[in-house]
């Protein structure tokens, strides 16, 4: 099954398509760039505010993972869940970097990584 790709683009007069994993990865990136509670479709969508306060909150990565999983559940996306969020060594001291690990609900050996710099 194909999914609509973001950003929305036309390809041969149809909206661009992608596979399920890429669609969920794109959604995770959108969540990281969106402030919590700013989208009416899901009050759990958006974790930018958590990442912005991460230096003062040692539980920020866990809190962001929990909120992302609640947002996926709100959107009836049950095939993947956020297993963990790990802080990476930053390329610049002013920019935090994270890796989000996604796991398939059907086969936990299928894991995917998403690099974020919110």
JOLIN-V970996 format. One record per residue. OMEGA is omega in whole degrees, -180 to 180 (NA if undefined). BURIAL is I if it has 24 or more other ideal C-beta (glycine too) atoms within 12 Angstrom, else O. D_CENTER is the distance of its C-alpha to the mean C-alpha in Angstrom with 2 decimals. Layout:
OMEGA&BURIAL&D_CENTER  OMEGA&BURIAL&D_CENTER
//
This chain:
178&O&20.74  -178&O&19.08  178&O&16.30  -179&O&16.34  173&O&14.69  -4&O&13.25  -179&O&14.97  178&O&17.73  176&O&20.70  174&O&23.94  -178&O&25.12  177&O&28.69  177&O&28.66  175&O&25.57  179&O&21.92  -178&O&20.12  177&O&18.64  177&O&16.26  -175&O&15.72  -179&I&13.46  -179&I&11.41  178&O&10.93  179&I&10.11  177&I&7.23  178&I&6.02  178&I&6.87  177&I&5.32  178&I&1.58  177&I&4.54  178&I&6.33  -178&I&5.12  -178&I&5.88  -175&O&8.96  177&I&10.09  179&O&12.51  177&I&12.52  -176&O&14.98  -180&O&15.41  -175&O&14.52  -180&O&17.30  179&O&15.65  180&I&13.80  178&O&14.79  -178&I&11.82  177&I&9.33  180&I&8.60  -178&I&8.70  180&I&10.51  178&I&13.68  179&I&12.84  -180&I&12.09  180&O&15.24  -173&O&17.30  -178&I&16.19  179&O&19.56  -177&O&21.43  -179&O&19.40  180&O&19.51  -174&O&17.27  -178&I&14.37  178&I&12.06  179&O&13.17  179&O&12.92  179&I&9.29  179&I&8.61  -180&O&11.14  177&I&9.97  179&I&6.51  176&I&9.00  178&I&11.44  177&I&9.55  178&I&9.04  177&O&12.69  -177&O&13.76  180&I&12.79  174&O&14.69  -174&I&12.09  -176&O&13.80  179&I&13.80  174&I&10.74  176&I&9.56  179&I&7.91  -179&I&11.23  172&O&11.00  -179&I&9.93  176&O&12.92  180&I&14.38  173&O&15.97  -176&O&19.33  174&O&18.96  179&O&20.87  -179&O&22.09  -179&O&22.90  -175&O&21.56  176&O&17.98  179&I&15.64  -178&I&13.44  171&I&10.95  177&I&9.97  177&I&7.27  175&I&9.39  177&I&8.75  177&I&12.10  177&O&13.97  -179&O&15.67  -176&O&18.75  -174&O&19.20  175&O&17.79  177&O&19.19  179&O&16.58  -179&O&13.78  179&I&11.37  177&O&10.15  177&I&7.68  -180&O&9.56  169&I&8.62  -173&O&11.52  NA&I&10.64
//
